[in-house]
Amino acid sequence: MEGLLLAAAQWLDAVGVGPWARGSGIVYPVANTLHLLGLVMLVGGIGVVDLRIAGLWRTIPVEPLSRALTRVAILGLIVMVASGSVLLAADGRTLAGSHVFHCMLVVIGVALANAAAFRWIWGDRIGGWLGQVPVAARVMAMLSIALWLTAAALGRWIAYS
């Protein structure tokens, strides 16, 4: 994984993102702030949906909540990918060698796979969840919360590793 990340960082340097991110006193802090905003949108949006599916707020219908907040979460993920690319470009060599960063990327991959599997398995059925949500769906929602919070924590720990 280190080689792939290093290649990505080198490509970002070659297209000018790395020098731009390192050469300005404002680019890195803005990218970092946008990354945090994206995290709040992602975890806040999908976290509320996951908590509802897991069993909280049973009077709120799942389908309209999911429809509204999944869009917020997806937009947050897009913001994080864009801002994360700038952050990677600014410090690619260090991040490519960071075990914590590698772990975070793996956790994100598993979280995205869980989200895709959830949509594939349950996507058309959530409108009918007026009462009890299937146990497997609740487990996947709780796993989602755990995975996204773990990815967020690992992201914060990168600076200390």
Biotite code that builds the C-alpha atoms (Angstrom):
import biotite.structure as struc

atoms = struc.array([
    struc.Atom([0.000, 0.000, 0.000], chain_id="A", res_id=1, res_name="MET", atom_name="CA", element="C"),
    struc.Atom([2.907, 2.321, 0.737], chain_id="A", res_id=2, res_name="GLU", atom_name="CA", element="C"),
    struc.Atom([4.070, 2.193, -2.876], chain_id="A", res_id=3, res_name="GLY", atom_name="CA", element="C"),
    struc.Atom([0.615, 3.018, -4.198], chain_id="A", res_id=4, res_name="LEU", atom_name="CA", element="C"),
    struc.Atom([0.230, 5.943, -1.808], chain_id="A", res_id=5, res_name="LEU", atom_name="CA", element="C"),
    struc.Atom([3.689, 7.231, -2.662], chain_id="A", res_id=6, res_name="LEU", atom_name="CA", element="C"),
    struc.Atom([2.837, 7.011, -6.368], chain_id="A", res_id=7, res_name="ALA", atom_name="CA", element="C"),
    struc.Atom([-0.390, 8.965, -5.745], chain_id="A", res_id=8, res_name="ALA", atom_name="CA", element="C"),
    struc.Atom([1.527, 11.632, -3.833], chain_id="A", res_id=9, res_name="ALA", atom_name="CA", element="C"),
    struc.Atom([4.126, 11.842, -6.605], chain_id="A", res_id=10, res_name="GLN", atom_name="CA", element="C"),
    struc.Atom([1.379, 12.211, -9.205], chain_id="A", res_id=11, res_name="TRP", atom_name="CA", element="C"),
    struc.Atom([-0.225, 14.994, -7.119], chain_id="A", res_id=12, res_name="LEU", atom_name="CA", element="C"),
    struc.Atom([3.191, 16.675, -7.047], chain_id="A", res_id=13, res_name="ASP", atom_name="CA", element="C"),
    struc.Atom([3.588, 16.279, -10.810], chain_id="A", res_id=14, res_name="ALA", atom_name="CA", element="C"),
    struc.Atom([0.228, 17.925, -11.548], chain_id="A", res_id=15, res_name="VAL", atom_name="CA", element="C"),
    struc.Atom([1.044, 20.792, -9.170], chain_id="A", res_id=16, res_name="GLY", atom_name="CA", element="C"),
    struc.Atom([-1.199, 20.030, -6.185], chain_id="A", res_id=17, res_name="VAL", atom_name="CA", element="C"),
    struc.Atom([1.674, 19.139, -3.852], chain_id="A", res_id=18, res_name="GLY", atom_name="CA", element="C"),
    struc.Atom([3.744, 22.268, -4.471], chain_id="A", res_id=19, res_name="PRO", atom_name="CA", element="C"),
    struc.Atom([0.567, 24.392, -4.255], chain_id="A", res_id=20, res_name="TRP", atom_name="CA", element="C"),
    struc.Atom([-0.432, 22.793, -0.926], chain_id="A", res_id=21, res_name="ALA", atom_name="CA", element="C"),
    struc.Atom([3.070, 23.125, 0.556], chain_id="A", res_id=22, res_name="ARG", atom_name="CA", element="C"),
    struc.Atom([3.791, 26.558, -0.897], chain_id="A", res_id=23, res_name="GLY", atom_name="CA", element="C"),
    struc.Atom([0.926, 28.463, 0.637], chain_id="A", res_id=24, res_name="SER", atom_name="CA", element="C"),
    struc.Atom([0.296, 29.324, 4.247], chain_id="A", res_id=25, res_name="GLY", atom_name="CA", element="C"),
    struc.Atom([-3.469, 29.075, 3.742], chain_id="A", res_id=26, res_name="ILE", atom_name="CA", element="C"),
    struc.Atom([-4.060, 25.999, 1.545], chain_id="A", res_id=27, res_name="VAL", atom_name="CA", element="C"),
    struc.Atom([-3.261, 23.344, 4.180], chain_id="A", res_id=28, res_name="TYR", atom_name="CA", element="C"),
    struc.Atom([-5.359, 24.910, 6.988], chain_id="A", res_id=29, res_name="PRO", atom_name="CA", element="C"),
    struc.Atom([-8.299, 25.429, 4.611], chain_id="A", res_id=30, res_name="VAL", atom_name="CA", element="C"),
    struc.Atom([-8.023, 21.842, 3.335], chain_id="A", res_id=31, res_name="ALA", atom_name="CA", element="C"),
    struc.Atom([-7.843, 20.597, 6.923], chain_id="A", res_id=32, res_name="ASN", atom_name="CA", element="C"),
    struc.Atom([-10.932, 22.625, 7.873], chain_id="A", res_id=33, res_name="THR", atom_name="CA", element="C"),
    struc.Atom([-12.841, 21.366, 4.841], chain_id="A", res_id=34, res_name="LEU", atom_name="CA", element="C"),
    struc.Atom([-11.777, 17.817, 5.716], chain_id="A", res_id=35, res_name="HIS", atom_name="CA", element="C"),
    struc.Atom([-13.236, 18.251, 9.191], chain_id="A", res_id=36, res_name="LEU", atom_name="CA", element="C"),
    struc.Atom([-16.440, 19.740, 7.747], chain_id="A", res_id=37, res_name="LEU", atom_name="CA", element="C"),
    struc.Atom([-16.724, 16.745, 5.411], chain_id="A", res_id=38, res_name="GLY", atom_name="CA", element="C"),
    struc.Atom([-16.232, 14.393, 8.365], chain_id="A", res_id=39, res_name="LEU", atom_name="CA", element="C"),
    struc.Atom([-19.014, 16.118, 10.304], chain_id="A", res_id=40, res_name="VAL", atom_name="CA", element="C"),
    struc.Atom([-21.327, 15.864, 7.282], chain_id="A", res_id=41, res_name="MET", atom_name="CA", element="C"),
    struc.Atom([-20.455, 12.204, 6.677], chain_id="A", res_id=42, res_name="LEU", atom_name="CA", element="C"),
    struc.Atom([-20.574, 10.909, 10.230], chain_id="A", res_id=43, res_name="VAL", atom_name="CA", element="C"),
    struc.Atom([-23.363, 13.265, 11.287], chain_id="A", res_id=44, res_name="GLY", atom_name="CA", element="C"),
    struc.Atom([-25.563, 12.397, 8.325], chain_id="A", res_id=45, res_name="GLY", atom_name="CA", element="C"),
    struc.Atom([-25.085, 8.667, 8.134], chain_id="A", res_id=46, res_name="ILE", atom_name="CA", element="C"),
    struc.Atom([-24.690, 8.372, 11.906], chain_id="A", res_id=47, res_name="GLY", atom_name="CA", element="C"),
    struc.Atom([-28.221, 9.679, 12.521], chain_id="A", res_id=48, res_name="VAL", atom_name="CA", element="C"),
    struc.Atom([-29.613, 7.275, 9.912], chain_id="A", res_id=49, res_name="VAL", atom_name="CA", element="C"),
    struc.Atom([-27.629, 4.403, 11.437], chain_id="A", res_id=50, res_name="ASP", atom_name="CA", element="C"),
    struc.Atom([-28.838, 5.259, 14.932], chain_id="A", res_id=51, res_name="LEU", atom_name="CA", element="C"),
    struc.Atom([-32.445, 5.280, 13.684], chain_id="A", res_id=52, res_name="ARG", atom_name="CA", element="C"),
    struc.Atom([-31.972, 1.905, 12.002], chain_id="A", res_id=53, res_name="ILE", atom_name="CA", element="C"),
    struc.Atom([-30.253, 0.581, 15.138], chain_id="A", res_id=54, res_name="ALA", atom_name="CA", element="C"),
    struc.Atom([-33.386, 1.368, 17.143], chain_id="A", res_id=55, res_name="GLY", atom_name="CA", element="C"),
    struc.Atom([-33.460, 5.005, 18.268], chain_id="A", res_id=56, res_name="LEU", atom_name="CA", element="C"),
    struc.Atom([-36.254, 7.437, 17.355], chain_id="A", res_id=57, res_name="TRP", atom_name="CA", element="C"),
    struc.Atom([-38.662, 4.709, 16.232], chain_id="A", res_id=58, res_name="ARG", atom_name="CA", element="C"),
    struc.Atom([-41.410, 7.223, 15.462], chain_id="A", res_id=59, res_name="THR", atom_name="CA", element="C"),
    struc.Atom([-39.315, 8.768, 12.662], chain_id="A", res_id=60, res_name="ILE", atom_name="CA", element="C"),
    struc.Atom([-39.792, 6.930, 9.346], chain_id="A", res_id=61, res_name="PRO", atom_name="CA", element="C"),
    struc.Atom([-36.499, 5.446, 8.104], chain_id="A", res_id=62, res_name="VAL", atom_name="CA", element="C"),
    struc.Atom([-36.931, 6.044, 4.370], chain_id="A", res_id=63, res_name="GLU", atom_name="CA", element="C"),
    struc.Atom([-37.329, 9.862, 4.264], chain_id="A", res_id=64, res_name="PRO", atom_name="CA", element="C"),
    struc.Atom([-34.642, 10.280, 6.926], chain_id="A", res_id=65, res_name="LEU", atom_name="CA", element="C"),
    struc.Atom([-32.272, 8.076, 4.939], chain_id="A", res_id=66, res_name="SER", atom_name="CA", element="C"),
    struc.Atom([-33.105, 9.826, 1.666], chain_id="A", res_id=67, res_name="ARG", atom_name="CA", element="C"),
    struc.Atom([-32.311, 13.256, 3.134], chain_id="A", res_id=68, res_name="ALA", atom_name="CA", element="C"),
    struc.Atom([-29.271, 12.478, 5.263], chain_id="A", res_id=69, res_name="LEU", atom_name="CA", element="C"),
    struc.Atom([-27.567, 9.990, 2.952], chain_id="A", res_id=70, res_name="THR", atom_name="CA", element="C"),
    struc.Atom([-27.186, 12.840, 0.467], chain_id="A", res_id=71, res_name="ARG", atom_name="CA", element="C"),
    struc.Atom([-25.518, 14.948, 3.170], chain_id="A", res_id=72, res_name="VAL", atom_name="CA", element="C"),
    struc.Atom([-23.202, 12.053, 4.007], chain_id="A", res_id=73, res_name="ALA", atom_name="CA", element="C"),
    struc.Atom([-22.274, 11.486, 0.354], chain_id="A", res_id=74, res_name="ILE", atom_name="CA", element="C"),
    struc.Atom([-21.532, 15.190, -0.089], chain_id="A", res_id=75, res_name="LEU", atom_name="CA", element="C"),
    struc.Atom([-19.384, 15.012, 3.068], chain_id="A", res_id=76, res_name="GLY", atom_name="CA", element="C"),
    struc.Atom([-17.492, 12.040, 1.619], chain_id="A", res_id=77, res_name="LEU", atom_name="CA", element="C"),
    struc.Atom([-16.860, 13.965, -1.605], chain_id="A", res_id=78, res_name="ILE", atom_name="CA", element="C"),
    struc.Atom([-15.557, 16.957, 0.381], chain_id="A", res_id=79, res_name="VAL", atom_name="CA", element="C"),
    struc.Atom([-13.303, 14.619, 2.358], chain_id="A", res_id=80, res_name="MET", atom_name="CA", element="C"),
    struc.Atom([-11.877, 12.937, -0.752], chain_id="A", res_id=81, res_name="VAL", atom_name="CA", element="C"),
    struc.Atom([-11.115, 16.306, -2.361], chain_id="A", res_id=82, res_name="ALA", atom_name="CA", element="C"),
    struc.Atom([-9.619, 17.890, 0.763], chain_id="A", res_id=83, res_name="SER", atom_name="CA", element="C"),
    struc.Atom([-7.862, 14.656, 1.714], chain_id="A", res_id=84, res_name="GLY", atom_name="CA", element="C"),
    struc.Atom([-6.154, 14.635, -1.670], chain_id="A", res_id=85, res_name="SER", atom_name="CA", element="C"),
    struc.Atom([-4.745, 18.084, -0.911], chain_id="A", res_id=86, res_name="VAL", atom_name="CA", element="C"),
    struc.Atom([-3.614, 16.916, 2.537], chain_id="A", res_id=87, res_name="LEU", atom_name="CA", element="C"),
    struc.Atom([-1.971, 13.845, 0.985], chain_id="A", res_id=88, res_name="LEU", atom_name="CA", element="C"),
    struc.Atom([-0.274, 16.035, -1.611], chain_id="A", res_id=89, res_name="ALA", atom_name="CA", element="C"),
    struc.Atom([1.134, 18.280, 1.117], chain_id="A", res_id=90, res_name="ALA", atom_name="CA", element="C"),
    struc.Atom([2.742, 15.442, 3.075], chain_id="A", res_id=91, res_name="ASP", atom_name="CA", element="C"),
    struc.Atom([2.640, 12.367, 0.827], chain_id="A", res_id=92, res_name="GLY", atom_name="CA", element="C"),
    struc.Atom([5.919, 10.730, 1.753], chain_id="A", res_id=93, res_name="ARG", atom_name="CA", element="C"),
    struc.Atom([5.151, 10.809, 5.478], chain_id="A", res_id=94, res_name="THR", atom_name="CA", element="C"),
    struc.Atom([1.552, 9.606, 5.019], chain_id="A", res_id=95, res_name="LEU", atom_name="CA", element="C"),
    struc.Atom([2.618, 6.845, 2.633], chain_id="A", res_id=96, res_name="ALA", atom_name="CA", element="C"),
    struc.Atom([4.804, 5.436, 5.412], chain_id="A", res_id=97, res_name="GLY", atom_name="CA", element="C"),
    struc.Atom([2.267, 5.845, 8.203], chain_id="A", res_id=98, res_name="SER", atom_name="CA", element="C"),
    struc.Atom([0.819, 2.599, 9.566], chain_id="A", res_id=99, res_name="HIS", atom_name="CA", element="C"),
    struc.Atom([-2.056, 4.548, 11.145], chain_id="A", res_id=100, res_name="VAL", atom_name="CA", element="C"),
    struc.Atom([-2.896, 6.133, 7.765], chain_id="A", res_id=101, res_name="PHE", atom_name="CA", element="C"),
    struc.Atom([-2.885, 2.681, 6.125], chain_id="A", res_id=102, res_name="HIS", atom_name="CA", element="C"),
    struc.Atom([-5.202, 1.349, 8.834], chain_id="A", res_id=103, res_name="CYS", atom_name="CA", element="C"),
    struc.Atom([-7.529, 4.326, 8.371], chain_id="A", res_id=104, res_name="MET", atom_name="CA", element="C"),
    struc.Atom([-7.762, 3.679, 4.625], chain_id="A", res_id=105, res_name="LEU", atom_name="CA", element="C"),
    struc.Atom([-8.574, 0.008, 5.235], chain_id="A", res_id=106, res_name="VAL", atom_name="CA", element="C"),
    struc.Atom([-11.291, 0.938, 7.746], chain_id="A", res_id=107, res_name="VAL", atom_name="CA", element="C"),
    struc.Atom([-12.745, 3.436, 5.251], chain_id="A", res_id=108, res_name="ILE", atom_name="CA", element="C"),
    struc.Atom([-12.758, 0.719, 2.600], chain_id="A", res_id=109, res_name="GLY", atom_name="CA", element="C"),
    struc.Atom([-14.610, -1.655, 4.913], chain_id="A", res_id=110, res_name="VAL", atom_name="CA", element="C"),
    struc.Atom([-17.069, 1.116, 5.886], chain_id="A", res_id=111, res_name="ALA", atom_name="CA", element="C"),
    struc.Atom([-17.767, 1.876, 2.212], chain_id="A", res_id=112, res_name="LEU", atom_name="CA", element="C"),
    struc.Atom([-18.213, -1.842, 1.476], chain_id="A", res_id=113, res_name="ALA", atom_name="CA", element="C"),
    struc.Atom([-20.635, -2.101, 4.409], chain_id="A", res_id=114, res_name="ASN", atom_name="CA", element="C"),
    struc.Atom([-22.587, 0.905, 3.084], chain_id="A", res_id=115, res_name="ALA", atom_name="CA", element="C"),
    struc.Atom([-22.729, -0.553, -0.437], chain_id="A", res_id=116, res_name="ALA", atom_name="CA", element="C"),
    struc.Atom([-23.818, -3.950, 0.911], chain_id="A", res_id=117, res_name="ALA", atom_name="CA", element="C"),
    struc.Atom([-26.481, -2.287, 3.051], chain_id="A", res_id=118, res_name="PHE", atom_name="CA", element="C"),
    struc.Atom([-27.895, -0.433, 0.022], chain_id="A", res_id=119, res_name="ARG", atom_name="CA", element="C"),
    struc.Atom([-27.750, -3.564, -2.106], chain_id="A", res_id=120, res_name="TRP", atom_name="CA", element="C"),
    struc.Atom([-29.441, -5.780, 0.501], chain_id="A", res_id=121, res_name="ILE", atom_name="CA", element="C"),
    struc.Atom([-31.903, -3.359, 2.102], chain_id="A", res_id=122, res_name="TRP", atom_name="CA", element="C"),
    struc.Atom([-32.193, -0.336, -0.220], chain_id="A", res_id=123, res_name="GLY", atom_name="CA", element="C"),
    struc.Atom([-35.617, -1.139, -1.673], chain_id="A", res_id=124, res_name="ASP", atom_name="CA", element="C"),
    struc.Atom([-37.043, -2.410, 1.619], chain_id="A", res_id=125, res_name="ARG", atom_name="CA", element="C"),
    struc.Atom([-36.395, 0.441, 4.050], chain_id="A", res_id=126, res_name="ILE", atom_name="CA", element="C"),
    struc.Atom([-39.627, 2.196, 3.060], chain_id="A", res_id=127, res_name="GLY", atom_name="CA", element="C"),
    struc.Atom([-41.519, -0.694, 4.596], chain_id="A", res_id=128, res_name="GLY", atom_name="CA", element="C"),
    struc.Atom([-39.767, -0.485, 7.968], chain_id="A", res_id=129, res_name="TRP", atom_name="CA", element="C"),
    struc.Atom([-42.607, 1.133, 9.867], chain_id="A", res_id=130, res_name="LEU", atom_name="CA", element="C"),
    struc.Atom([-42.174, -1.156, 12.840], chain_id="A", res_id=131, res_name="GLY", atom_name="CA", element="C"),
    struc.Atom([-39.290, -3.457, 13.642], chain_id="A", res_id=132, res_name="GLN", atom_name="CA", element="C"),
    struc.Atom([-36.120, -3.185, 11.561], chain_id="A", res_id=133, res_name="VAL", atom_name="CA", element="C"),
    struc.Atom([-34.528, -6.550, 10.666], chain_id="A", res_id=134, res_name="PRO", atom_name="CA", element="C"),
    struc.Atom([-31.776, -7.596, 13.075], chain_id="A", res_id=135, res_name="VAL", atom_name="CA", element="C"),
    struc.Atom([-29.203, -7.919, 10.277], chain_id="A", res_id=136, res_name="ALA", atom_name="CA", element="C"),
    struc.Atom([-29.910, -4.343, 9.163], chain_id="A", res_id=137, res_name="ALA", atom_name="CA", element="C"),
    struc.Atom([-29.522, -3.107, 12.753], chain_id="A", res_id=138, res_name="ARG", atom_name="CA", element="C"),
    struc.Atom([-26.182, -4.932, 13.039], chain_id="A", res_id=139, res_name="VAL", atom_name="CA", element="C"),
    struc.Atom([-24.969, -3.389, 9.782], chain_id="A", res_id=140, res_name="MET", atom_name="CA", element="C"),
    struc.Atom([-26.017, 0.072, 11.015], chain_id="A", res_id=141, res_name="ALA", atom_name="CA", element="C"),
    struc.Atom([-24.146, -0.369, 14.306], chain_id="A", res_id=142, res_name="MET", atom_name="CA", element="C"),
    struc.Atom([-21.112, -1.645, 12.390], chain_id="A", res_id=143, res_name="LEU", atom_name="CA", element="C"),
    struc.Atom([-21.320, 1.444, 10.180], chain_id="A", res_id=144, res_name="SER", atom_name="CA", element="C"),
    struc.Atom([-21.250, 3.745, 13.211], chain_id="A", res_id=145, res_name="ILE", atom_name="CA", element="C"),
    struc.Atom([-18.286, 1.874, 14.687], chain_id="A", res_id=146, res_name="ALA", atom_name="CA", element="C"),
    struc.Atom([-16.354, 1.884, 11.404], chain_id="A", res_id=147, res_name="LEU", atom_name="CA", element="C"),
    struc.Atom([-16.852, 5.595, 10.622], chain_id="A", res_id=148, res_name="TRP", atom_name="CA", element="C"),
    struc.Atom([-15.964, 6.622, 14.176], chain_id="A", res_id=149, res_name="LEU", atom_name="CA", element="C"),
    struc.Atom([-12.883, 4.391, 14.052], chain_id="A", res_id=150, res_name="THR", atom_name="CA", element="C"),
    struc.Atom([-11.832, 5.953, 10.731], chain_id="A", res_id=151, res_name="ALA", atom_name="CA", element="C"),
    struc.Atom([-12.324, 9.429, 12.231], chain_id="A", res_id=152, res_name="ALA", atom_name="CA", element="C"),
    struc.Atom([-10.262, 8.540, 15.302], chain_id="A", res_id=153, res_name="ALA", atom_name="CA", element="C"),
    struc.Atom([-7.477, 7.046, 13.181], chain_id="A", res_id=154, res_name="LEU", atom_name="CA", element="C"),
    struc.Atom([-7.486, 10.181, 11.043], chain_id="A", res_id=155, res_name="GLY", atom_name="CA", element="C"),
    struc.Atom([-6.917, 12.307, 14.127], chain_id="A", res_id=156, res_name="ARG", atom_name="CA", element="C"),
    struc.Atom([-4.209, 9.915, 15.398], chain_id="A", res_id=157, res_name="TRP", atom_name="CA", element="C"),
    struc.Atom([-2.149, 10.278, 12.227], chain_id="A", res_id=158, res_name="ILE", atom_name="CA", element="C"),
    struc.Atom([-0.632, 13.484, 13.581], chain_id="A", res_id=159, res_name="ALA", atom_name="CA", element="C"),
    struc.Atom([0.593, 11.646, 16.679], chain_id="A", res_id=160, res_name="TYR", atom_name="CA", element="C"),
    struc.Atom([2.083, 8.583, 15.003], chain_id="A", res_id=161, res_name="SER", atom_name="CA", element="C"),
])
